[in-house]
Amino acid sequence: MRSVSLSSPEPACGRYAEGLTPGLLDPSCATPGFVAGPNGKAADRRFNVYRNNVTVSLMNALADIYPATLRITGEAFFRAMARFHVRETPPTSPLLFEYGRDFPDFIERYEYAQSMPWLADVARIERAWLDAYHAADGAVLSPAELAAVPPDRLGDLVFEAHPATRIVCSAYPAVTIFSVNRASGPVGRIETTAAESALVTRPALDVEVRRLAPGADRFLGGLVAGETMERAASAAGAVNADFDPAAAIRTMLEAGAFAAIRHGG
């Protein structure tokens, strides 16, 4: 295929990008006037091919980032939804894995996904999974470090989250739906309708996703936000009277959710 060339005079670099970029994702935009084929001929067809290649590459990136969402919706539905998102949201980074951060929010308001109100939260867990995968390495808080703190000082502790730690809260069984659709086996009927929250971590090489017990999401979310252990536990108890702080602490240590501790001021 012959390449698309610039007609003369060639626009300045900044003006070139401003003139070329909008038309790459919007098929209603005309071919930029400074783009031409051989001998100055119109390049509409060539530009449309290039535009389609850009759109398809971004749609493919979304499919790679959100495989569970793709499996749930099916190829045709996903690609139609992805195409609308691509046209609405151009990339802001040359790194394709950074693309699609707004995709879960787009799914939430996408007209044809309203019958799947949990789908956006499944996508949010997938985005958290990818961010955890690419997060910086860091030390993991050991049980021994926490055990060395005198009992009367535990309530004052402030925790430093591991760079890979993410918490995604959902009003739907999003963790269960995510887990069965990221696996390779068949997906059976999901009976639960309970709200679920995900703790996403990468204590070593592999990303891990855990379903948090009610109240534990508020507790760990509070610790990630910089609350003291006493304040976070109190808030979690207000959310769920049966909140078990010991079980939540055990979960966060096993998951490697935090890197360090210090005493609050």
Backbone bond lengths (Angstrom), bond angles and torsions (degrees), N, CA, C in turn:
res aa  C-N    CA-C-N  psi(-1)  N-CA   C-N-CA  omega(-1)  CA-C   N-CA-C  phi
1 M - - - 1.470 - - 1.524 109.55 -
2 R 1.292 117.01 132.62 1.460 120.68 178.11 1.519 110.74 -70.96
3 S 1.306 115.56 146.26 1.457 119.97 -178.56 1.516 111.24 -79.73
4 V 1.341 114.13 158.93 1.462 120.56 173.71 1.510 108.09 -84.44
5 S 1.286 117.51 136.50 1.467 120.94 -179.09 1.511 110.21 -117.59
6 L 1.330 114.09 167.77 1.459 120.80 176.70 1.515 109.66 -92.40
7 S 1.319 115.98 135.36 1.460 119.00 173.32 1.517 108.80 -76.20
8 S 1.284 117.10 163.89 1.467 121.94 179.67 1.537 108.65 -96.28
9 P 1.317 119.61 139.40 1.452 125.81 1.88 1.532 112.66 -82.10
10 E 1.312 115.61 147.82 1.468 121.06 179.45 1.532 109.41 -73.76
11 P 1.346 118.92 132.02 1.455 120.94 179.74 1.517 111.78 -70.75
12 A 1.320 115.60 158.34 1.459 120.30 175.59 1.523 109.26 -61.30
13 C 1.329 115.73 158.31 1.464 121.20 -173.48 1.527 111.92 -54.12
14 G 1.332 116.60 -51.05 1.465 119.62 -178.09 1.508 111.85 -62.91
15 R 1.335 117.46 -42.08 1.462 121.59 179.93 1.522 110.75 -69.47
16 Y 1.325 116.62 -31.67 1.465 120.37 177.78 1.528 110.08 -62.40
17 A 1.336 117.09 -48.54 1.457 120.82 -179.55 1.527 111.01 -63.33
18 E 1.330 115.91 -41.92 1.462 119.80 179.98 1.526 111.43 -63.56
19 G 1.311 116.50 -35.53 1.454 120.19 -178.56 1.515 113.88 -81.09
20 L 1.337 117.43 -28.88 1.460 121.92 -174.95 1.521 112.80 -89.37
21 T 1.325 117.36 -42.45 1.462 121.72 -169.25 1.526 114.48 -60.62
22 P 1.347 120.63 -47.96 1.470 118.80 -177.06 1.522 113.52 -56.33
23 G 1.300 117.37 -38.13 1.452 121.00 -177.40 1.512 114.31 -74.28
24 L 1.341 117.52 -15.00 1.457 119.85 -178.19 1.516 112.47 -69.05
25 L 1.319 117.75 -29.95 1.459 121.10 -176.27 1.516 112.91 -112.47
26 D 1.308 118.36 -11.06 1.462 121.22 -176.97 1.530 109.36 -114.40
27 P 1.335 117.78 106.35 1.468 119.57 -177.37 1.522 113.63 -67.45
28 S 1.327 117.45 -12.28 1.468 119.23 178.36 1.529 112.06 -80.47
29 C 1.325 116.46 -13.98 1.471 120.24 179.31 1.530 109.99 -77.57
30 A 1.295 115.64 139.37 1.463 120.13 177.56 1.524 110.19 -72.75
31 T 1.315 115.65 158.04 1.459 120.50 174.35 1.524 109.59 -58.95
32 P 1.325 119.78 129.54 1.469 120.66 179.15 1.522 111.53 -53.51
33 G 1.310 115.87 140.53 1.451 120.58 -175.09 1.510 114.17 -63.03
34 F 1.340 118.27 -24.87 1.457 119.97 -177.68 1.527 112.43 -88.53
35 V 1.344 117.28 2.89 1.462 120.90 176.89 1.527 108.52 -98.65
36 A 1.336 116.78 128.43 1.465 120.90 -177.61 1.511 110.62 -145.62
37 G 1.329 115.13 158.36 1.445 120.97 176.26 1.521 111.12 -88.46
38 P 1.318 117.38 -165.92 1.475 120.71 178.96 1.524 111.42 -58.27
39 N 1.316 115.45 141.19 1.472 122.22 178.21 1.524 112.54 59.28
40 G 1.339 116.04 27.01 1.458 119.81 175.74 1.508 115.15 75.92
41 K 1.335 117.58 12.08 1.458 120.40 -179.54 1.524 110.81 -72.66
42 A 1.336 116.29 159.38 1.462 121.42 178.47 1.529 109.99 -59.05
43 A 1.335 115.82 143.55 1.467 120.66 -175.79 1.526 111.55 -120.62
44 D 1.328 117.15 27.60 1.459 119.43 -176.53 1.521 112.17 -56.51
45 R 1.321 116.78 -47.17 1.457 119.83 -176.65 1.526 111.14 -64.46
46 R 1.327 116.27 -44.69 1.466 119.68 179.56 1.528 110.92 -64.47
47 F 1.330 115.69 -40.47 1.464 118.28 179.90 1.528 110.72 -66.19
48 N 1.314 117.87 -37.18 1.463 120.84 178.02 1.524 111.30 -64.13
49 V 1.320 117.24 -37.39 1.467 120.81 176.24 1.524 109.86 -63.61
50 Y 1.320 116.07 -45.73 1.460 120.23 179.25 1.525 110.53 -63.04
51 R 1.336 116.75 -42.68 1.457 121.69 179.08 1.532 110.18 -61.02
52 N 1.321 116.10 -43.38 1.467 119.60 179.53 1.522 111.22 -64.05
53 N 1.336 117.38 -38.78 1.465 120.46 179.11 1.528 111.37 -63.43
54 V 1.324 116.61 -39.47 1.464 120.27 177.84 1.527 110.38 -63.32
55 T 1.328 116.21 -46.65 1.458 120.72 -179.32 1.526 111.28 -61.95
56 V 1.321 116.46 -45.73 1.465 120.72 -178.79 1.526 111.17 -63.74
57 S 1.330 117.71 -39.21 1.469 119.85 179.51 1.524 111.06 -63.50
58 L 1.324 117.76 -37.74 1.460 120.32 178.14 1.524 111.28 -72.55
59 M 1.318 117.72 -36.77 1.456 120.98 175.25 1.523 110.50 -63.25
60 N 1.320 116.94 -40.49 1.463 120.86 177.51 1.524 111.31 -64.47
61 A 1.334 116.18 -37.52 1.465 119.82 177.09 1.524 110.60 -61.98
62 L 1.325 116.88 -42.40 1.470 120.18 177.78 1.519 111.03 -63.14
63 A 1.313 117.33 -40.13 1.463 120.63 178.62 1.526 110.78 -63.41
64 D 1.325 117.94 -36.98 1.469 121.15 177.97 1.524 111.75 -69.90
65 I 1.315 116.39 -35.25 1.470 121.16 -177.20 1.526 111.32 -78.01
66 Y 1.329 116.51 -32.63 1.473 121.07 -174.21 1.530 111.43 -121.62
67 P 1.342 118.49 61.82 1.470 120.00 -177.01 1.526 113.87 -66.47
68 A 1.323 118.57 -34.66 1.467 120.14 178.26 1.522 110.64 -67.85
69 T 1.317 116.30 -41.53 1.468 120.39 176.70 1.525 110.05 -60.78
70 L 1.316 116.80 -41.98 1.464 121.93 177.55 1.524 110.84 -61.31
71 R 1.319 116.50 -44.16 1.468 119.93 -178.65 1.527 111.21 -65.31
72 I 1.305 116.83 -37.98 1.465 121.08 -179.08 1.529 110.82 -66.24
73 T 1.320 116.30 -46.72 1.465 120.44 -172.74 1.522 113.03 -84.06
74 G 1.329 116.43 -26.85 1.448 120.24 -171.79 1.520 110.71 90.76
75 E 1.321 115.14 157.34 1.464 121.54 -173.06 1.523 112.56 -59.57
76 A 1.325 116.97 -48.99 1.471 120.02 -173.47 1.526 111.11 -65.46
77 F 1.333 116.94 -45.94 1.462 120.14 180.00 1.523 110.59 -63.15
78 F 1.329 116.03 -45.14 1.469 120.05 -177.50 1.514 111.26 -61.29
79 R 1.312 117.42 -45.76 1.460 120.34 -175.66 1.529 111.11 -69.09
80 A 1.325 116.79 -34.09 1.465 118.61 175.60 1.524 110.19 -65.48
81 M 1.331 116.77 -44.53 1.458 121.63 178.83 1.532 110.19 -64.46
82 A 1.320 116.36 -43.08 1.463 120.65 -179.58 1.523 111.31 -63.61
83 R 1.328 117.33 -38.01 1.463 120.11 -179.67 1.532 110.73 -62.26
84 F 1.332 116.82 -43.14 1.462 119.89 177.87 1.530 110.34 -62.27
85 H 1.330 116.35 -40.57 1.466 119.36 179.95 1.526 111.15 -65.34
86 V 1.315 116.53 -43.16 1.470 120.46 -179.52 1.521 110.86 -60.40
87 R 1.317 117.15 -42.27 1.462 119.79 -179.93 1.520 111.85 -66.99
88 E 1.325 116.34 -29.55 1.460 120.36 -178.19 1.519 112.72 -85.58
89 T 1.346 116.57 -29.91 1.464 120.72 -171.06 1.518 110.95 -130.32
90 P 1.326 118.92 93.90 1.472 120.78 177.93 1.526 110.79 -70.98
91 P 1.315 117.54 156.06 1.471 120.24 178.73 1.516 111.49 -68.19
92 T 1.321 115.04 150.32 1.464 121.30 177.24 1.523 112.14 -116.45
93 S 1.336 116.83 -0.54 1.461 121.64 -179.43 1.519 108.94 -134.78
94 P 1.327 117.95 146.67 1.473 120.04 175.57 1.520 112.80 -72.72
95 L 1.329 118.01 -10.24 1.463 122.48 -179.85 1.526 109.03 -88.80
96 L 1.327 117.23 116.57 1.462 120.23 -174.91 1.525 112.71 -65.11
97 F 1.359 117.87 -29.71 1.458 117.78 -179.86 1.535 112.00 -69.44
98 E 1.331 116.55 -14.42 1.460 119.73 175.76 1.526 111.55 -82.40
99 Y 1.319 116.50 -14.27 1.456 119.53 -176.85 1.539 110.51 -73.73
100 G 1.313 116.01 153.12 1.460 121.00 173.37 1.508 116.06 87.00
101 R 1.314 118.46 15.98 1.466 119.89 178.64 1.528 111.37 -63.54
102 D 1.325 116.55 -29.75 1.460 120.87 179.99 1.525 112.79 -89.15
103 F 1.326 117.05 -0.35 1.455 119.84 -175.79 1.536 113.20 -61.80
104 P 1.353 119.99 -42.69 1.468 118.69 177.06 1.532 113.01 -59.22
105 D 1.329 117.27 -40.66 1.470 119.69 177.35 1.524 110.72 -65.40
106 F 1.335 116.46 -36.62 1.460 120.17 177.02 1.533 110.34 -63.96
107 I 1.325 116.88 -43.68 1.462 121.12 178.79 1.524 110.61 -58.98
108 E 1.328 115.94 -39.77 1.458 120.67 -177.53 1.524 112.53 -60.59
109 R 1.315 117.55 -30.95 1.461 120.27 -179.29 1.530 113.02 -108.90
110 Y 1.315 116.84 3.58 1.469 120.89 179.44 1.533 108.94 -70.89
111 E 1.304 115.64 124.03 1.470 121.48 -172.05 1.521 112.98 -53.49
112 Y 1.315 117.55 -44.02 1.453 121.17 -171.94 1.529 113.08 -83.92
113 A 1.335 117.70 -0.94 1.466 121.16 176.83 1.528 112.08 -104.18
114 Q 1.321 117.19 5.46 1.463 119.77 -175.83 1.526 112.38 -66.17
115 S 1.318 118.12 -22.50 1.466 120.43 177.21 1.521 112.13 -76.02
116 M 1.327 116.97 -6.92 1.473 122.92 177.70 1.529 108.65 -122.94
117 P 1.323 118.96 69.63 1.467 121.06 -172.85 1.518 114.11 -63.98
118 W 1.316 116.87 -16.78 1.463 121.70 179.55 1.534 112.26 -86.71
119 L 1.338 117.56 -10.64 1.456 120.54 -172.32 1.526 112.83 -62.71
120 A 1.322 117.00 -38.67 1.470 120.09 -179.26 1.529 110.90 -63.13
121 D 1.332 117.37 -37.84 1.466 119.82 179.98 1.526 111.54 -71.59
122 V 1.319 117.36 -34.41 1.466 119.86 173.01 1.526 109.26 -59.91
123 A 1.327 116.48 -44.05 1.462 120.37 178.03 1.528 111.25 -63.87
124 R 1.322 117.34 -35.87 1.469 119.84 178.38 1.533 110.81 -64.88
125 I 1.316 117.33 -37.14 1.463 119.87 176.26 1.525 110.04 -66.32
126 E 1.320 117.10 -39.34 1.466 119.84 177.79 1.521 111.12 -63.50
127 R 1.330 116.99 -40.45 1.461 120.41 178.03 1.528 110.34 -65.21
128 A 1.328 116.44 -40.57 1.459 120.43 177.43 1.527 110.60 -63.68
129 W 1.330 116.30 -37.84 1.470 121.25 177.88 1.532 109.68 -59.79
130 L 1.325 116.77 -47.70 1.458 120.45 -178.36 1.523 111.24 -66.19
131 D 1.321 117.42 -41.33 1.461 120.50 178.77 1.528 110.86 -63.91
132 A 1.335 116.18 -38.74 1.461 119.66 177.16 1.529 110.66 -64.78
133 Y 1.321 116.13 -38.60 1.464 121.09 179.86 1.527 111.15 -61.66
134 H 1.337 116.79 -39.50 1.460 121.20 -176.83 1.528 113.32 -92.94
135 A 1.316 118.00 -0.43 1.463 120.76 -177.98 1.527 111.29 -67.10
136 A 1.309 114.63 158.90 1.467 119.99 178.53 1.520 111.01 -65.70
137 D 1.321 115.25 150.70 1.458 119.74 173.61 1.528 108.80 -69.78
138 G 1.316 115.29 156.55 1.458 118.97 178.81 1.514 110.53 -165.44
139 A 1.308 114.83 161.92 1.470 120.13 177.56 1.527 109.57 -66.27
140 V 1.317 116.21 154.05 1.457 122.85 178.07 1.516 109.42 -114.48
141 L 1.315 116.02 131.12 1.460 121.11 179.26 1.530 109.71 -61.84
142 S 1.331 116.81 129.21 1.462 120.98 -178.85 1.523 110.75 -94.29
143 P 1.323 118.24 152.99 1.471 120.86 175.94 1.525 111.92 -57.66
144 A 1.322 116.55 -32.93 1.463 119.57 -178.37 1.523 111.35 -64.62
145 E 1.334 117.03 -37.47 1.463 120.32 179.25 1.519 111.23 -63.60
146 L 1.314 116.45 -40.56 1.455 119.88 179.35 1.515 111.09 -72.74
147 A 1.328 116.89 -37.95 1.465 120.81 -179.70 1.524 111.88 -65.73
148 A 1.320 117.86 -24.10 1.461 121.64 -178.44 1.525 112.55 -76.04
149 V 1.319 118.17 -11.18 1.464 122.03 -179.00 1.530 109.12 -80.33
150 P 1.331 118.79 128.71 1.471 120.77 177.42 1.524 111.01 -56.81
151 P 1.317 118.42 140.18 1.465 121.71 -177.54 1.526 114.07 -52.38
152 D 1.335 116.41 -35.89 1.465 118.69 -177.57 1.532 113.06 -76.35
153 R 1.336 116.44 -4.09 1.461 119.87 178.57 1.530 112.28 -108.56
154 L 1.323 117.86 -4.37 1.455 120.56 -176.04 1.523 112.42 -61.10
155 G 1.327 115.92 -39.74 1.455 119.78 -176.86 1.507 113.53 -62.94
156 D 1.347 117.48 -23.86 1.463 121.26 -178.15 1.534 113.11 -88.33
157 L 1.319 116.79 -3.83 1.455 119.08 -175.00 1.527 112.10 -67.20
158 V 1.324 114.72 141.52 1.461 122.92 171.84 1.527 106.42 -119.03
159 F 1.322 116.28 136.02 1.465 121.74 -173.85 1.524 111.33 -106.98
160 E 1.322 114.87 143.03 1.463 121.48 173.96 1.520 108.42 -101.85
161 A 1.304 117.47 118.08 1.461 121.21 -176.91 1.518 111.37 -68.24
162 H 1.327 116.26 145.66 1.459 121.77 171.24 1.530 107.75 -65.11
163 P 1.338 118.83 144.60 1.472 120.58 -177.92 1.525 114.46 -55.08
164 A 1.331 117.64 -25.54 1.465 120.23 -176.70 1.523 113.43 -90.30
165 T 1.308 118.63 -5.90 1.467 120.80 -172.98 1.520 111.90 -73.50
166 R 1.322 115.24 130.83 1.461 122.87 175.78 1.527 108.11 -137.60
167 I 1.320 117.47 146.17 1.456 122.77 173.89 1.523 108.35 -126.26
168 V 1.314 116.00 127.32 1.468 121.83 179.39 1.522 108.09 -120.93
169 C 1.318 117.19 117.75 1.461 122.32 -179.67 1.525 109.50 -100.61
170 S 1.316 115.46 140.76 1.459 120.10 -178.31 1.522 110.34 -139.88
171 A 1.314 115.56 148.95 1.465 121.53 173.86 1.526 111.06 -85.34
172 Y 1.346 116.77 2.93 1.463 122.71 -175.93 1.529 109.41 -127.27
173 P 1.334 117.81 168.32 1.477 120.39 178.02 1.524 111.43 -75.52
174 A 1.307 116.43 55.29 1.462 122.10 -171.76 1.530 112.43 -66.83
175 V 1.332 118.03 -32.86 1.464 120.22 -178.58 1.525 110.08 -68.39
176 T 1.327 115.97 -44.04 1.466 119.99 177.73 1.521 110.84 -61.84
177 I 1.333 116.78 -45.18 1.468 120.94 -179.63 1.522 110.44 -63.96
178 F 1.333 116.75 -42.73 1.466 121.33 176.75 1.523 110.79 -59.25
179 S 1.316 116.70 -48.69 1.470 120.99 -173.54 1.522 112.29 -62.75
180 V 1.321 117.25 -45.67 1.470 118.87 -176.65 1.522 111.21 -71.70
181 N 1.317 117.76 -26.65 1.461 120.26 -178.42 1.521 113.19 -90.41
182 R 1.328 118.10 -12.43 1.460 120.32 172.02 1.522 110.63 -88.88
183 A 1.332 117.02 -17.84 1.452 120.78 177.75 1.524 109.81 -78.45
184 S 1.331 116.05 166.51 1.459 120.53 -176.69 1.521 113.21 -90.56
185 G 1.318 117.09 -14.08 1.454 120.30 -176.22 1.517 112.54 -78.30
186 P 1.349 116.22 174.79 1.463 120.44 178.92 1.523 111.12 -66.85
187 V 1.308 116.43 151.24 1.464 122.37 179.85 1.527 108.81 -102.32
188 G 1.316 115.50 115.68 1.458 119.96 177.72 1.518 111.07 -89.21
189 R 1.307 114.94 -171.59 1.456 120.83 179.51 1.523 109.42 -72.24
190 I 1.327 116.78 132.57 1.466 122.23 178.20 1.524 107.47 -96.67
191 E 1.324 115.68 115.98 1.460 120.50 -173.28 1.526 113.11 -84.61
192 T 1.327 116.40 -32.79 1.465 118.83 -174.53 1.524 111.96 -70.65
193 T 1.319 115.30 145.88 1.468 121.88 173.44 1.526 110.79 -122.91
194 A 1.331 116.46 7.40 1.465 121.13 -175.30 1.524 111.45 -71.70
195 A 1.311 115.14 149.57 1.467 120.96 174.96 1.526 109.48 -64.74
196 E 1.328 116.41 141.30 1.456 121.37 179.82 1.531 110.53 -136.04
197 S 1.320 114.90 145.86 1.462 120.91 175.30 1.518 108.89 -120.96
198 A 1.323 115.89 147.84 1.462 121.44 -177.64 1.517 111.04 -110.77
199 L 1.320 115.88 136.44 1.452 122.61 168.25 1.518 106.78 -105.91
200 V 1.323 116.74 115.16 1.459 122.38 -177.64 1.519 108.41 -108.73
201 T 1.330 116.73 123.18 1.464 121.11 -178.42 1.524 110.14 -139.91
202 R 1.319 115.51 167.45 1.463 121.84 173.43 1.513 107.67 -142.10
203 P 1.338 116.66 76.35 1.464 119.32 -176.61 1.521 113.57 -67.93
204 A 1.334 117.21 -24.62 1.464 121.35 178.22 1.521 108.41 -133.06
205 L 1.332 117.30 -119.13 1.460 120.13 -177.95 1.519 113.07 -91.32
206 D 1.316 116.37 -28.44 1.458 120.87 -173.43 1.528 111.87 -102.60
207 V 1.332 115.44 141.51 1.459 121.21 175.12 1.525 108.63 -77.66
208 E 1.324 116.67 136.96 1.455 122.04 179.95 1.526 109.37 -123.02
209 V 1.323 115.54 140.06 1.464 122.14 178.62 1.516 108.24 -122.34
210 R 1.340 116.13 121.52 1.454 121.80 179.81 1.519 110.42 -117.90
211 R 1.309 115.21 143.64 1.461 120.58 174.39 1.524 108.38 -86.60
212 L 1.322 116.12 125.60 1.460 121.47 -177.06 1.518 111.12 -90.48
213 A 1.317 115.23 141.72 1.459 120.86 175.80 1.528 109.28 -69.24
214 P 1.346 117.60 152.41 1.474 120.22 178.36 1.531 110.98 -54.36
215 G 1.306 115.87 131.53 1.460 122.02 -177.35 1.510 111.93 95.36
216 A 1.344 116.76 -35.94 1.461 119.69 179.52 1.523 111.01 -65.59
217 D 1.356 116.42 -31.29 1.457 118.89 177.57 1.524 111.08 -65.54
218 R 1.317 116.45 -40.30 1.474 120.02 177.24 1.516 110.56 -68.09
219 F 1.307 117.44 -39.59 1.463 121.93 179.92 1.524 111.16 -62.87
220 L 1.324 117.14 -53.67 1.453 120.52 -177.98 1.528 111.60 -69.85
221 G 1.340 115.69 -34.70 1.457 118.40 175.63 1.516 111.70 -62.92
222 G 1.313 116.38 -38.44 1.457 120.33 176.81 1.515 112.15 -65.23
223 L 1.343 116.66 -40.65 1.461 119.86 178.31 1.528 110.85 -65.19
224 V 1.331 116.95 -41.54 1.467 120.33 177.47 1.524 110.65 -61.05
225 A 1.336 116.52 -34.99 1.465 121.23 -178.59 1.525 112.86 -79.31
226 G 1.338 117.61 -4.69 1.458 120.61 176.34 1.513 115.35 100.23
227 E 1.331 117.99 8.94 1.464 120.25 176.69 1.528 110.21 -71.59
228 T 1.306 116.81 154.06 1.458 119.61 173.00 1.525 108.98 -69.94
229 M 1.319 116.03 161.22 1.453 119.63 179.66 1.531 111.19 -61.28
230 E 1.307 117.73 -38.40 1.457 120.54 -179.42 1.529 111.00 -63.72
231 R 1.311 116.45 -45.09 1.465 119.39 -178.51 1.524 110.90 -67.73
232 A 1.339 117.18 -42.09 1.457 120.62 -179.94 1.520 111.22 -64.35
233 A 1.332 117.07 -39.99 1.466 120.77 179.49 1.522 110.68 -67.44
234 S 1.315 117.02 -39.28 1.463 120.52 178.64 1.521 111.05 -63.16
235 A 1.322 116.58 -43.11 1.466 120.81 179.35 1.524 110.76 -66.22
236 A 1.330 116.94 -37.28 1.466 120.04 178.82 1.525 110.84 -67.53
237 G 1.331 116.87 -37.80 1.461 120.54 177.55 1.514 112.21 -65.22
238 A 1.324 116.69 -31.57 1.464 120.46 177.25 1.524 111.34 -70.36
239 V 1.339 116.27 -29.69 1.464 121.11 177.94 1.522 110.99 -76.65
240 N 1.332 116.05 -40.74 1.461 121.41 -177.22 1.520 108.79 -141.11
241 A 1.334 115.99 113.73 1.462 120.81 -177.48 1.521 112.17 -62.75
242 D 1.326 116.84 -21.65 1.472 121.11 -179.81 1.529 112.50 -95.97
243 F 1.299 117.16 13.28 1.464 120.52 -179.63 1.521 110.53 -57.41
244 D 1.326 115.60 132.54 1.466 123.22 -178.89 1.527 108.72 -110.86
245 P 1.334 117.92 99.10 1.471 119.39 -177.43 1.521 113.00 -63.37
246 A 1.334 117.59 -34.80 1.469 119.64 -179.80 1.529 110.43 -63.89
247 A 1.324 117.19 -41.78 1.468 120.32 178.99 1.518 110.47 -66.45
248 A 1.326 117.64 -38.27 1.463 120.98 179.84 1.528 110.88 -66.17
249 I 1.327 116.17 -40.16 1.476 119.94 178.01 1.519 110.12 -65.40
250 R 1.323 116.41 -41.32 1.469 119.86 177.92 1.530 110.80 -61.14
251 T 1.323 116.49 -42.04 1.468 120.49 178.78 1.518 111.25 -61.80
252 M 1.336 116.83 -45.16 1.468 119.27 -175.52 1.522 110.90 -68.41
253 L 1.344 117.69 -32.18 1.459 120.36 178.14 1.525 110.67 -72.38
254 E 1.324 116.69 -42.74 1.462 120.49 178.62 1.525 111.18 -63.29
255 A 1.337 115.99 -35.19 1.463 120.54 -178.16 1.521 112.80 -80.78
256 G 1.323 118.10 -14.96 1.458 120.19 -175.92 1.506 112.36 67.95
257 A 1.337 116.04 39.77 1.458 121.09 -173.51 1.527 113.41 -75.60
258 F 1.332 117.10 -21.02 1.468 119.54 -176.42 1.516 111.17 -127.15
259 A 1.322 114.11 155.28 1.457 121.23 -175.00 1.516 113.10 -104.65
260 A 1.320 117.57 -32.24 1.460 120.48 -173.83 1.515 109.61 -159.72
261 I 1.333 115.69 166.49 1.456 121.98 176.17 1.526 109.07 -132.87
262 R 1.316 114.60 154.69 1.470 120.81 173.00 1.521 107.26 -149.97
263 H 1.307 115.52 163.00 1.466 120.42 177.91 1.517 109.75 -86.41
264 G 1.319 116.13 132.37 1.456 121.26 179.60 1.510 111.03 -67.11
265 G 1.326 114.49 155.73 1.457 119.34 -178.59 1.508 112.90 -80.37
